[in-house]
Amino acid sequence: MAEQVCHECGKEMARGVQAIPFAYKGHSITVDQPGWYCACGEGVLTSEDCAATEAQLDAFRDQVDGILSAEEVRRIRKKLNLPQKRAGLVLGGGLSAFGKYETRAGKPSQAMSNLLRLLDRDPTRLHEITVAEEQERA
Protein backbone atom coordinates (compact mmCIF):
# COMPACT_ATOMS: atom_id res chain seq x y z
CA MET A 1 0.00 0.00 0.00
CA ALA A 2 1.91 3.03 -1.28
CA GLU A 3 -0.55 5.82 -0.49
CA GLN A 4 -3.60 6.12 1.72
CA VAL A 5 -6.18 8.90 1.54
CA CYS A 6 -8.29 9.77 4.58
CA HIS A 7 -11.96 8.90 4.08
CA GLU A 8 -12.97 11.72 6.46
CA CYS A 9 -11.05 14.74 5.17
CA GLY A 10 -9.57 13.54 1.87
CA LYS A 11 -5.99 14.39 2.83
CA GLU A 12 -3.07 12.02 2.37
CA MET A 13 -2.37 9.84 5.38
CA ALA A 14 1.13 9.10 6.65
CA ARG A 15 2.55 5.80 7.81
CA GLY A 16 3.49 5.91 11.48
CA VAL A 17 3.11 4.56 15.00
CA GLN A 18 0.77 5.93 17.64
CA ALA A 19 0.39 5.11 21.31
CA ILE A 20 -3.11 3.65 21.57
CA PRO A 21 -4.77 2.95 24.95
CA PHE A 22 -6.56 -0.38 25.33
CA ALA A 23 -8.89 -1.23 28.22
CA TYR A 24 -10.02 -4.68 29.34
CA LYS A 25 -12.01 -5.54 32.48
CA GLY A 26 -11.01 -2.36 34.28
CA HIS A 27 -7.32 -2.65 33.39
CA SER A 28 -5.52 -0.68 30.72
CA ILE A 29 -2.42 -0.80 28.61
CA THR A 30 -0.95 1.44 25.93
CA VAL A 31 0.42 -0.19 22.78
CA ASP A 32 2.50 1.29 19.98
CA GLN A 33 0.18 0.69 17.03
CA PRO A 34 1.58 0.96 13.50
CA GLY A 35 -0.83 2.19 10.86
CA TRP A 36 -1.82 4.95 8.47
CA TYR A 37 -2.66 8.15 10.35
CA CYS A 38 -4.14 11.49 9.28
CA ALA A 39 -3.70 14.91 10.84
CA CYS A 40 -7.49 15.02 11.37
CA GLY A 41 -7.22 12.11 13.84
CA GLU A 42 -8.41 9.27 11.63
CA GLY A 43 -6.43 6.08 11.27
CA VAL A 44 -6.46 2.99 9.07
CA LEU A 45 -4.96 -0.32 10.17
CA THR A 46 -4.03 -3.13 7.82
CA SER A 47 -4.16 -6.77 8.89
CA GLU A 48 -0.37 -6.62 9.30
CA ASP A 49 -0.74 -3.58 11.57
CA CYS A 50 -3.23 -5.45 13.74
CA ALA A 51 -0.98 -8.53 13.83
CA ALA A 52 1.88 -6.35 15.08
CA THR A 53 0.09 -5.70 18.38
CA GLU A 54 -2.13 -8.80 18.60
CA ALA A 55 0.32 -10.85 20.69
CA GLN A 56 0.85 -8.00 23.15
CA LEU A 57 -2.90 -7.46 23.59
CA ASP A 58 -3.53 -11.20 23.88
CA ALA A 59 -0.86 -11.51 26.59
CA PHE A 60 -2.39 -8.53 28.41
CA ARG A 61 -5.88 -10.10 28.38
CA ASP A 62 -4.44 -13.42 29.60
CA GLN A 63 -2.63 -11.64 32.43
CA VAL A 64 -5.84 -9.89 33.49
CA ASP A 65 -7.76 -13.20 33.28
CA GLY A 66 -5.08 -15.12 35.21
CA ILE A 67 -4.10 -17.39 32.30
CA LEU A 68 -0.53 -18.70 32.30
CA SER A 69 1.74 -18.04 29.34
CA ALA A 70 3.04 -20.89 27.18
CA GLU A 71 6.47 -20.42 28.74
CA GLU A 72 5.11 -20.67 32.28
CA VAL A 73 3.08 -23.81 31.46
CA ARG A 74 6.22 -25.44 30.00
CA ARG A 75 8.39 -24.40 32.95
CA ILE A 76 5.94 -25.77 35.53
CA ARG A 77 5.32 -29.02 33.61
CA LYS A 78 9.06 -29.63 33.40
CA LYS A 79 9.48 -28.77 37.09
CA LEU A 80 6.88 -31.46 37.80
CA ASN A 81 8.86 -33.86 35.56
CA LEU A 82 5.80 -34.67 33.46
CA PRO A 83 5.93 -35.35 29.72
CA GLN A 84 3.26 -33.41 27.81
CA LYS A 85 0.93 -36.39 27.27
CA ARG A 86 1.19 -37.51 30.88
CA ALA A 87 0.48 -33.97 32.09
CA GLY A 88 -2.68 -33.90 29.98
CA LEU A 89 -3.83 -37.23 31.39
CA VAL A 90 -2.98 -36.53 35.03
CA LEU A 91 -3.93 -32.85 35.24
CA GLY A 92 -6.68 -32.86 32.62
CA GLY A 93 -7.25 -31.62 29.13
CA GLY A 94 -6.32 -34.77 27.24
CA LEU A 95 -3.26 -36.13 25.49
CA SER A 96 -2.54 -33.11 23.31
CA ALA A 97 -3.56 -30.33 25.73
CA PHE A 98 -0.09 -29.41 26.96
CA GLY A 99 1.36 -29.54 23.46
CA LYS A 100 -1.25 -26.96 22.47
CA TYR A 101 -0.70 -24.82 25.56
CA GLU A 102 3.06 -24.75 25.03
CA THR A 103 2.90 -23.90 21.31
CA ARG A 104 0.18 -21.27 21.74
CA ALA A 105 -2.22 -23.34 19.63
CA GLY A 106 -4.53 -23.34 22.65
CA LYS A 107 -4.73 -21.76 26.08
CA PRO A 108 -5.09 -23.37 29.46
CA SER A 109 -8.27 -22.53 31.31
CA GLN A 110 -8.19 -20.34 34.37
CA ALA A 111 -8.74 -23.49 36.47
CA MET A 112 -5.76 -25.24 34.82
CA SER A 113 -3.65 -22.13 35.30
CA ASN A 114 -4.58 -22.06 38.98
CA LEU A 115 -3.79 -25.77 39.39
CA LEU A 116 -0.39 -25.30 37.77
CA ARG A 117 0.36 -22.31 40.02
CA LEU A 118 -0.49 -24.38 43.10
CA LEU A 119 1.69 -27.27 41.93
CA ASP A 120 4.49 -24.82 41.13
CA ARG A 121 4.41 -23.64 44.74
CA ASP A 122 4.19 -27.18 46.15
CA PRO A 123 5.20 -29.87 43.63
CA THR A 124 4.82 -32.59 46.27
CA ARG A 125 1.02 -32.22 45.93
CA LEU A 126 1.22 -33.82 42.47
CA HIS A 127 1.47 -37.15 44.28
CA GLU A 128 -2.07 -36.67 45.62
CA ILE A 129 -3.40 -36.36 42.08
CA THR A 130 -1.47 -39.31 40.68
CA VAL A 131 -2.48 -41.56 43.60
CA ALA A 132 -6.16 -40.66 43.03
CA GLU A 133 -5.77 -41.37 39.31
CA GLU A 134 -4.21 -44.79 40.02
CA GLN A 135 -7.00 -45.65 42.49
CA GLU A 136 -9.63 -44.80 39.85
CA ARG A 137 -7.98 -47.17 37.36
CA ALA A 138 -7.83 -50.01 39.90
ChimeraX commands (.cxc) that place a marker at each C-alpha (Angstrom):
marker #1 position 0.00,0.00,0.00 radius 0.5
marker #1 position 1.91,3.03,-1.28 radius 0.5
marker #1 position -0.55,5.82,-0.49 radius 0.5
marker #1 position -3.60,6.12,1.72 radius 0.5
marker #1 position -6.18,8.90,1.54 radius 0.5
marker #1 position -8.29,9.77,4.58 radius 0.5
marker #1 position -11.96,8.90,4.08 radius 0.5
marker #1 position -12.97,11.72,6.46 radius 0.5
marker #1 position -11.05,14.74,5.17 radius 0.5
marker #1 position -9.57,13.54,1.87 radius 0.5
marker #1 position -5.99,14.39,2.83 radius 0.5
marker #1 position -3.07,12.02,2.37 radius 0.5
marker #1 position -2.37,9.84,5.38 radius 0.5
marker #1 position 1.13,9.10,6.65 radius 0.5
marker #1 position 2.55,5.80,7.81 radius 0.5
marker #1 position 3.49,5.91,11.48 radius 0.5
marker #1 position 3.11,4.56,15.00 radius 0.5
marker #1 position 0.77,5.93,17.64 radius 0.5
marker #1 position 0.39,5.11,21.31 radius 0.5
marker #1 position -3.11,3.65,21.57 radius 0.5
marker #1 position -4.77,2.95,24.95 radius 0.5
marker #1 position -6.56,-0.38,25.33 radius 0.5
marker #1 position -8.89,-1.23,28.22 radius 0.5
marker #1 position -10.02,-4.68,29.34 radius 0.5
marker #1 position -12.01,-5.54,32.48 radius 0.5
marker #1 position -11.01,-2.36,34.28 radius 0.5
marker #1 position -7.32,-2.65,33.39 radius 0.5
marker #1 position -5.52,-0.68,30.72 radius 0.5
marker #1 position -2.42,-0.80,28.61 radius 0.5
marker #1 position -0.95,1.44,25.93 radius 0.5
marker #1 position 0.42,-0.19,22.78 radius 0.5
marker #1 position 2.50,1.29,19.98 radius 0.5
marker #1 position 0.18,0.69,17.03 radius 0.5
marker #1 position 1.58,0.96,13.50 radius 0.5
marker #1 position -0.83,2.19,10.86 radius 0.5
marker #1 position -1.82,4.95,8.47 radius 0.5
marker #1 position -2.66,8.15,10.35 radius 0.5
marker #1 position -4.14,11.49,9.28 radius 0.5
marker #1 position -3.70,14.91,10.84 radius 0.5
marker #1 position -7.49,15.02,11.37 radius 0.5
marker #1 position -7.22,12.11,13.84 radius 0.5
marker #1 position -8.41,9.27,11.63 radius 0.5
marker #1 position -6.43,6.08,11.27 radius 0.5
marker #1 position -6.46,2.99,9.07 radius 0.5
marker #1 position -4.96,-0.32,10.17 radius 0.5
marker #1 position -4.03,-3.13,7.82 radius 0.5
marker #1 position -4.16,-6.77,8.89 radius 0.5
marker #1 position -0.37,-6.62,9.30 radius 0.5
marker #1 position -0.74,-3.58,11.57 radius 0.5
marker #1 position -3.23,-5.45,13.74 radius 0.5
marker #1 position -0.98,-8.53,13.83 radius 0.5
marker #1 position 1.88,-6.35,15.08 radius 0.5
marker #1 position 0.09,-5.70,18.38 radius 0.5
marker #1 position -2.13,-8.80,18.60 radius 0.5
marker #1 position 0.32,-10.85,20.69 radius 0.5
marker #1 position 0.85,-8.00,23.15 radius 0.5
marker #1 position -2.90,-7.46,23.59 radius 0.5
marker #1 position -3.53,-11.20,23.88 radius 0.5
marker #1 position -0.86,-11.51,26.59 radius 0.5
marker #1 position -2.39,-8.53,28.41 radius 0.5
marker #1 position -5.88,-10.10,28.38 radius 0.5
marker #1 position -4.44,-13.42,29.60 radius 0.5
marker #1 position -2.63,-11.64,32.43 radius 0.5
marker #1 position -5.84,-9.89,33.49 radius 0.5
marker #1 position -7.76,-13.20,33.28 radius 0.5
marker #1 position -5.08,-15.12,35.21 radius 0.5
marker #1 position -4.10,-17.39,32.30 radius 0.5
marker #1 position -0.53,-18.70,32.30 radius 0.5
marker #1 position 1.74,-18.04,29.34 radius 0.5
marker #1 position 3.04,-20.89,27.18 radius 0.5
marker #1 position 6.47,-20.42,28.74 radius 0.5
marker #1 position 5.11,-20.67,32.28 radius 0.5
marker #1 position 3.08,-23.81,31.46 radius 0.5
marker #1 position 6.22,-25.44,30.00 radius 0.5
marker #1 position 8.39,-24.40,32.95 radius 0.5
marker #1 position 5.94,-25.77,35.53 radius 0.5
marker #1 position 5.32,-29.02,33.61 radius 0.5
marker #1 position 9.06,-29.63,33.40 radius 0.5
marker #1 position 9.48,-28.77,37.09 radius 0.5
marker #1 position 6.88,-31.46,37.80 radius 0.5
marker #1 position 8.86,-33.86,35.56 radius 0.5
marker #1 position 5.80,-34.67,33.46 radius 0.5
marker #1 position 5.93,-35.35,29.72 radius 0.5
marker #1 position 3.26,-33.41,27.81 radius 0.5
marker #1 position 0.93,-36.39,27.27 radius 0.5
marker #1 position 1.19,-37.51,30.88 radius 0.5
marker #1 position 0.48,-33.97,32.09 radius 0.5
marker #1 position -2.68,-33.90,29.98 radius 0.5
marker #1 position -3.83,-37.23,31.39 radius 0.5
marker #1 position -2.98,-36.53,35.03 radius 0.5
marker #1 position -3.93,-32.85,35.24 radius 0.5
marker #1 position -6.68,-32.86,32.62 radius 0.5
marker #1 position -7.25,-31.62,29.13 radius 0.5
marker #1 position -6.32,-34.77,27.24 radius 0.5
marker #1 position -3.26,-36.13,25.49 radius 0.5
marker #1 position -2.54,-33.11,23.31 radius 0.5
marker #1 position -3.56,-30.33,25.73 radius 0.5
marker #1 position -0.09,-29.41,26.96 radius 0.5
marker #1 position 1.36,-29.54,23.46 radius 0.5
marker #1 position -1.25,-26.96,22.47 radius 0.5
marker #1 position -0.70,-24.82,25.56 radius 0.5
marker #1 position 3.06,-24.75,25.03 radius 0.5
marker #1 position 2.90,-23.90,21.31 radius 0.5
marker #1 position 0.18,-21.27,21.74 radius 0.5
marker #1 position -2.22,-23.34,19.63 radius 0.5
marker #1 position -4.53,-23.34,22.65 radius 0.5
marker #1 position -4.73,-21.76,26.08 radius 0.5
marker #1 position -5.09,-23.37,29.46 radius 0.5
marker #1 position -8.27,-22.53,31.31 radius 0.5
marker #1 position -8.19,-20.34,34.37 radius 0.5
marker #1 position -8.74,-23.49,36.47 radius 0.5
marker #1 position -5.76,-25.24,34.82 radius 0.5
marker #1 position -3.65,-22.13,35.30 radius 0.5
marker #1 position -4.58,-22.06,38.98 radius 0.5
marker #1 position -3.79,-25.77,39.39 radius 0.5
marker #1 position -0.39,-25.30,37.77 radius 0.5
marker #1 position 0.36,-22.31,40.02 radius 0.5
marker #1 position -0.49,-24.38,43.10 radius 0.5
marker #1 position 1.69,-27.27,41.93 radius 0.5
marker #1 position 4.49,-24.82,41.13 radius 0.5
marker #1 position 4.41,-23.64,44.74 radius 0.5
marker #1 position 4.19,-27.18,46.15 radius 0.5
marker #1 position 5.20,-29.87,43.63 radius 0.5
marker #1 position 4.82,-32.59,46.27 radius 0.5
marker #1 position 1.02,-32.22,45.93 radius 0.5
marker #1 position 1.22,-33.82,42.47 radius 0.5
marker #1 position 1.47,-37.15,44.28 radius 0.5
marker #1 position -2.07,-36.67,45.62 radius 0.5
marker #1 position -3.40,-36.36,42.08 radius 0.5
marker #1 position -1.47,-39.31,40.68 radius 0.5
marker #1 position -2.48,-41.56,43.60 radius 0.5
marker #1 position -6.16,-40.66,43.03 radius 0.5
marker #1 position -5.77,-41.37,39.31 radius 0.5
marker #1 position -4.21,-44.79,40.02 radius 0.5
marker #1 position -7.00,-45.65,42.49 radius 0.5
marker #1 position -9.63,-44.80,39.85 radius 0.5
marker #1 position -7.98,-47.17,37.36 radius 0.5
marker #1 position -7.83,-50.01,39.90 radius 0.5
marker link #1:1,2 radius 0.2
marker link #1:2,3 radius 0.2
marker link #1:3,4 radius 0.2
marker link #1:4,5 radius 0.2
marker link #1:5,6 radius 0.2
marker link #1:6,7 radius 0.2
marker link #1:7,8 radius 0.2
marker link #1:8,9 radius 0.2
marker link #1:9,10 radius 0.2
marker link #1:10,11 radius 0.2
marker link #1:11,12 radius 0.2
marker link #1:12,13 radius 0.2
marker link #1:13,14 radius 0.2
marker link #1:14,15 radius 0.2
marker link #1:15,16 radius 0.2
marker link #1:16,17 radius 0.2
marker link #1:17,18 radius 0.2
marker link #1:18,19 radius 0.2
marker link #1:19,20 radius 0.2
marker link #1:20,21 radius 0.2
marker link #1:21,22 radius 0.2
marker link #1:22,23 radius 0.2
marker link #1:23,24 radius 0.2
marker link #1:24,25 radius 0.2
marker link #1:25,26 radius 0.2
marker link #1:26,27 radius 0.2
marker link #1:27,28 radius 0.2
marker link #1:28,29 radius 0.2
marker link #1:29,30 radius 0.2
marker link #1:30,31 radius 0.2
marker link #1:31,32 radius 0.2
marker link #1:32,33 radius 0.2
marker link #1:33,34 radius 0.2
marker link #1:34,35 radius 0.2
marker link #1:35,36 radius 0.2
marker link #1:36,37 radius 0.2
marker link #1:37,38 radius 0.2
marker link #1:38,39 radius 0.2
marker link #1:39,40 radius 0.2
marker link #1:40,41 radius 0.2
marker link #1:41,42 radius 0.2
marker link #1:42,43 radius 0.2
marker link #1:43,44 radius 0.2
marker link #1:44,45 radius 0.2
marker link #1:45,46 radius 0.2
marker link #1:46,47 radius 0.2
marker link #1:47,48 radius 0.2
marker link #1:48,49 radius 0.2
marker link #1:49,50 radius 0.2
marker link #1:50,51 radius 0.2
marker link #1:51,52 radius 0.2
marker link #1:52,53 radius 0.2
marker link #1:53,54 radius 0.2
marker link #1:54,55 radius 0.2
marker link #1:55,56 radius 0.2
marker link #1:56,57 radius 0.2
marker link #1:57,58 radius 0.2
marker link #1:58,59 radius 0.2
marker link #1:59,60 radius 0.2
marker link #1:60,61 radius 0.2
marker link #1:61,62 radius 0.2
marker link #1:62,63 radius 0.2
marker link #1:63,64 radius 0.2
marker link #1:64,65 radius 0.2
marker link #1:65,66 radius 0.2
marker link #1:66,67 radius 0.2
marker link #1:67,68 radius 0.2
marker link #1:68,69 radius 0.2
marker link #1:69,70 radius 0.2
marker link #1:70,71 radius 0.2
marker link #1:71,72 radius 0.2
marker link #1:72,73 radius 0.2
marker link #1:73,74 radius 0.2
marker link #1:74,75 radius 0.2
marker link #1:75,76 radius 0.2
marker link #1:76,77 radius 0.2
marker link #1:77,78 radius 0.2
marker link #1:78,79 radius 0.2
marker link #1:79,80 radius 0.2
marker link #1:80,81 radius 0.2
marker link #1:81,82 radius 0.2
marker link #1:82,83 radius 0.2
marker link #1:83,84 radius 0.2
marker link #1:84,85 radius 0.2
marker link #1:85,86 radius 0.2
marker link #1:86,87 radius 0.2
marker link #1:87,88 radius 0.2
marker link #1:88,89 radius 0.2
marker link #1:89,90 radius 0.2
marker link #1:90,91 radius 0.2
marker link #1:91,92 radius 0.2
marker link #1:92,93 radius 0.2
marker link #1:93,94 radius 0.2
marker link #1:94,95 radius 0.2
marker link #1:95,96 radius 0.2
marker link #1:96,97 radius 0.2
marker link #1:97,98 radius 0.2
marker link #1:98,99 radius 0.2
marker link #1:99,100 radius 0.2
marker link #1:100,101 radius 0.2
marker link #1:101,102 radius 0.2
marker link #1:102,103 radius 0.2
marker link #1:103,104 radius 0.2
marker link #1:104,105 radius 0.2
marker link #1:105,106 radius 0.2
marker link #1:106,107 radius 0.2
marker link #1:107,108 radius 0.2
marker link #1:108,109 radius 0.2
marker link #1:109,110 radius 0.2
marker link #1:110,111 radius 0.2
marker link #1:111,112 radius 0.2
marker link #1:112,113 radius 0.2
marker link #1:113,114 radius 0.2
marker link #1:114,115 radius 0.2
marker link #1:115,116 radius 0.2
marker link #1:116,117 radius 0.2
marker link #1:117,118 radius 0.2
marker link #1:118,119 radius 0.2
marker link #1:119,120 radius 0.2
marker link #1:120,121 radius 0.2
marker link #1:121,122 radius 0.2
marker link #1:122,123 radius 0.2
marker link #1:123,124 radius 0.2
marker link #1:124,125 radius 0.2
marker link #1:125,126 radius 0.2
marker link #1:126,127 radius 0.2
marker link #1:127,128 radius 0.2
marker link #1:128,129 radius 0.2
marker link #1:129,130 radius 0.2
marker link #1:130,131 radius 0.2
marker link #1:131,132 radius 0.2
marker link #1:132,133 radius 0.2
marker link #1:133,134 radius 0.2
marker link #1:134,135 radius 0.2
marker link #1:135,136 radius 0.2
marker link #1:136,137 radius 0.2
marker link #1:137,138 radius 0.2
view
